[in-house]
């Protein structure tokens, strides 16, 4: 059901006889409970991971920039930094594809890499 609209999911629930609330309630719960909880967990997990990495001498970083979307041009993209030795994503940043940060590929890759390494 990933990617399906809330109204369609609620309709399927109703047809199945499941207790379902309104789309308004769903979005309120999402913005007040779900997203803040996930964000809090991610920030704590990321801080713990970076703290552990600072004690490591040799760290190999891999970065990726993805701005494509199947069948049409993407409005947003993501920069991802990961560690191949432990297979964990350490950092990611969503950016708007038409923003000044994304004007040229090499410049924006370097800019985001420097910003990430400065934050670590």
Order of alpha helices (4+ residues) and beta strands (2+ residues): alpha-alpha-alpha-beta-beta-beta-alpha
